[in-house]
Amino acid sequence: MELVSLILLITLFLCIGSFSSVVIYRLILIEFSNTNINLFKPRSHCPKCKKNISLIHLIPLVGYLLQQGKCIYCKAKISYKYPLHELIHAAAGLFIYFYFGINFTSFLIYILFSIFYILFECDLQKLFLPFYLNCLITIIGFLTAFNSNIFHIESLNIFNITQFELSIYGFIVGYFILWFINIIYKFFKKRDGIGGGDFLLLGGIGSLVGPFILPPIIFIGSISTLILGLIYKLNLNNELPLGSGLIIGLFIYLLARFFELSLFGLVL
């Protein structure tokens, strides 16, 4: 690949990562504060002094380095997560490009990665899983299941059913398994233990991978949730970011499948 083309591709992924930072920040702000802000207005500004950020300082990575991680007006610290989001998106985009090339499948994979990344951060920060992003995952799962050449859903060669049927069953199993667990928890504790956003998220994951791979994803996701709780020093007796843990479980499964590793007795 020519150097110029590579630089342009990296720049594109960095810009998408920068936009994901805006989406994460503003979705949380819209949900938890009384404000007129939306995803596009007002223009980017310092949350402390409210001064607009100049165009040169909006350039991914470059803007952060030029400001030395601080607002040039009030010297408030800029979160390291902004350049981190950009670098992660660039790394993921390059991985997808070099292994899958430029095609419709690569485009869908990167879109799904971006959606899951935003959901991961929203849940980790505020236990918030935007409904429409959850729904979008399910819609993509159902639509791509019409063409088994896009994402192949594992059937374990047990039943002679179509990819679309597997996608539907995956959504139903994913959604209702957490719903059922929550019903049992609520019966004994008199309060919800799992949020509705988690039901829909696991349903969306099920629509992508089918029902048979959900058990290892749930197992890894549960362990990942506990680890996140310990890392971020959360009270393990209170609410934990289960959605973020499930997303980690999904990515571990996908990486194991991609590299043909054995996971819980399954050769993926």
Summary of the structure (lengths in Angstrom):
residues: 268
radius of gyration: 20.0
end to end distance: 30.7
largest distance: 64.1
contacts: 813
relative contact order: 0.09
helix: 65%
strand: 3%
